Amino acid sequence: MIYDAIIIGGGPAGLSAAIYALRARLNIVLIEKMAVGGQIALTDNIENYPGFPSLSGVELMQKFEEHAKGLGLQIIYDEIKDITDDGEYKTLRGVNENYQAKTVIITVGASPKRLNIPGEREFTGRGVSYCATCDGPFFKDQDIAVVGGGDAALKEANYLTKIVKSVTLIHRRKEFRAEKIIQERLHNAKNVIMQLEHIPVSINGDKTVESITIENVKTKERKTVPVKGVFIFIGINPQTSFLKNIEKDERGFIKTDPYTLMTSMPGVFCAGDAHSKKLLQVATAVGEGALAATAAEEFICDVC
Ligand SMILES: Cc1cc2nc3c(=O)[nH]c(=O)nc-3n(C[C@H](O)[C@H](O)[C@H](O)COP(=O)(O)OP(=O)(O)OC[C@H]3O[C@@H](n4cnc5c(N)ncnc54)[C@H](O)[C@@H]3O)c2cc1C
């Protein structure tokens, strides 16, 4: 079977693309390697998606999924490992099988960046975490550290202040990049200890995390803070390393035409966190999913 479009990834961008493609009556399938929902399903509360002043990431993504399934979305669970352009159609090599489509919409998003310091890999799952909603409750009434200074770091730190005894917030700069409203909220929390202009140098422990060693970026002075958990939110890496034939920037984000979101491979589009842009949020991912699906429909009409 040759689909009109295959969407790779079931996060906000992929489900938005699916809704638009299905309403255009395209014959599509969405391929997801893990669980539908994407990164936003990992957050406890989303407050900046228009129309929904406050709900959990899981709740929001359930609404997206129900909407798409209501239009007849078919989801296949498989991981795509490669895309090749075979002229009239593209071939997608999956772990389980191969798929063919006239167009492809890549919405593979991103995964958390690592600090790459001693102890991080060793203690992942034993005190080191990249998901506050998933692991926060394990640290009830304990001292923990959060690393990062952007929206995700401060939002997740704020969530953790309600569960844990104290949050040591480690950020390499003097000021945060996060939205002002999130910063204000965190400044009001009583159990936050700010360690600005500090970077983590090692995560220490025996079987589980016992402390984190941090260094002042100016004086190079080091100190060790006793903590049971370290939550890391220092940005993301696009999940695009498997795409060998598509042009990317130096950080691995896919380059696209700004008007159509078409990549360097004709008929292959990219939306959401996987492509190069300024703001990585659900609102932008959703808008781009809609745009990519519409451009894919036009591409099929132009070549048919
Ligand atoms: C902790 C945290 C808190 C956040 N809070 C907010 C917030 O409050 N508001 C907001 O707007 N945004 C927030 N964001 C950002 C938001 O989650 C992302 O911008 C959004 O999820 C991007 O959507 P996406 O569809 O591009 O990618 P993703 O959500 O990353 O989804 C990509 C999907 O593709 C799948 N996939 C990847 N590779 C393959 C493959 N090879 N084959 C098949 N499937 C594949 C993945 O499993 C995943 O399900 C937050 C992010 C984090 C990490």
The ligand as a MOL file (V3000), in Angstrom:
LIG
                    3D

  0  0  0     0  0            999 V3000
M  V30 BEGIN CTAB
M  V30 COUNTS 53 58 0 0 0
M  V30 BEGIN ATOM
M  V30 1 C 9.5700 18.9980 30.9900 0
M  V30 2 C 8.9310 19.7370 29.8410 0
M  V30 3 C 7.9220 20.6540 30.0810 0
M  V30 4 C 7.3260 21.3460 29.0140 0
M  V30 5 N 6.3390 22.2510 29.2760 0
M  V30 6 C 5.7240 22.8950 28.2400 0
M  V30 7 C 4.6480 23.7980 28.4700 0
M  V30 8 O 4.2460 24.0420 29.6110 0
M  V30 9 N 4.0680 24.3890 27.3800 0
M  V30 10 C 4.4540 24.1450 26.0920 0
M  V30 11 O 3.8650 24.6810 25.1520 0
M  V30 12 N 5.4730 23.2860 25.8460 0
M  V30 13 C 6.1210 22.6630 26.8790 0
M  V30 14 N 7.1580 21.8070 26.6250 0
M  V30 15 C 7.6150 21.6520 25.2070 0
M  V30 16 C 6.7090 20.6980 24.4260 0
M  V30 17 O 6.5840 19.4770 25.1360 0
M  V30 18 C 7.2880 20.4450 23.0360 0
M  V30 19 O 7.5180 21.6740 22.3720 0
M  V30 20 C 6.3310 19.6020 22.1800 0
M  V30 21 O 6.0410 18.3860 22.8280 0
M  V30 22 C 6.9320 19.3370 20.7910 0
M  V30 23 O 6.0470 18.4970 20.1030 0
M  V30 24 P 6.5510 17.5870 18.8790 0
M  V30 25 O 5.3240 16.8970 18.3790 0
M  V30 26 O 7.3670 18.3790 17.9460 0
M  V30 27 O 7.5760 16.5240 19.5100 0
M  V30 28 P 7.5030 15.5130 20.7210 0
M  V30 29 O 6.5310 15.9550 21.7440 0
M  V30 30 O 8.9250 15.3130 21.1350 0
M  V30 31 O 6.9420 14.1580 20.0680 0
M  V30 32 C 7.7290 13.4190 19.1540 0
M  V30 33 C 7.2100 11.9870 19.0910 0
M  V30 34 O 7.8980 11.3050 18.0520 0
M  V30 35 C 8.2350 9.9950 18.4790 0
M  V30 36 N 9.3990 9.5520 17.6940 0
M  V30 37 C 10.6700 10.0500 17.7480 0
M  V30 38 N 11.4740 9.4240 16.8720 0
M  V30 39 C 10.7070 8.5030 16.2390 0
M  V30 40 C 10.9860 7.5290 15.2250 0
M  V30 41 N 12.2060 7.4040 14.6800 0
M  V30 42 N 9.9740 6.7050 14.8120 0
M  V30 43 C 8.7230 6.8340 15.3540 0
M  V30 44 N 8.4180 7.7300 16.3290 0
M  V30 45 C 9.3920 8.5690 16.7640 0
M  V30 46 C 8.5330 10.1710 19.9670 0
M  V30 47 O 8.4020 8.9330 20.6670 0
M  V30 48 C 7.4560 11.1870 20.3700 0
M  V30 49 O 6.2570 10.5820 20.7930 0
M  V30 50 C 7.7530 21.0920 27.6720 0
M  V30 51 C 8.7680 20.1530 27.4300 0
M  V30 52 C 9.3610 19.4720 28.4960 0
M  V30 53 C 10.4400 18.4590 28.2080 0
M  V30 END ATOM
M  V30 BEGIN BOND
M  V30 1 1 1 2
M  V30 2 1 2 3
M  V30 3 2 2 52
M  V30 4 2 3 4
M  V30 5 1 4 5
M  V30 6 1 4 50
M  V30 7 2 5 6
M  V30 8 1 6 7
M  V30 9 1 6 13
M  V30 10 2 7 8
M  V30 11 1 7 9
M  V30 12 1 9 10
M  V30 13 2 10 11
M  V30 14 1 10 12
M  V30 15 2 12 13
M  V30 16 1 13 14
M  V30 17 1 14 15
M  V30 18 1 14 50
M  V30 19 1 15 16
M  V30 20 1 16 17
M  V30 21 1 16 18
M  V30 22 1 18 19
M  V30 23 1 18 20
M  V30 24 1 20 21
M  V30 25 1 20 22
M  V30 26 1 22 23
M  V30 27 1 23 24
M  V30 28 2 24 25
M  V30 29 1 24 26
M  V30 30 1 24 27
M  V30 31 1 27 28
M  V30 32 2 28 29
M  V30 33 1 28 30
M  V30 34 1 28 31
M  V30 35 1 31 32
M  V30 36 1 32 33
M  V30 37 1 33 34
M  V30 38 1 33 48
M  V30 39 1 34 35
M  V30 40 1 35 36
M  V30 41 1 35 46
M  V30 42 1 36 37
M  V30 43 1 36 45
M  V30 44 2 37 38
M  V30 45 1 38 39
M  V30 46 1 39 40
M  V30 47 2 39 45
M  V30 48 1 40 41
M  V30 49 2 40 42
M  V30 50 1 42 43
M  V30 51 2 43 44
M  V30 52 1 44 45
M  V30 53 1 46 47
M  V30 54 1 46 48
M  V30 55 1 48 49
M  V30 56 2 50 51
M  V30 57 1 51 52
M  V30 58 1 52 53
M  V30 END BOND
M  V30 END CTAB
M  END
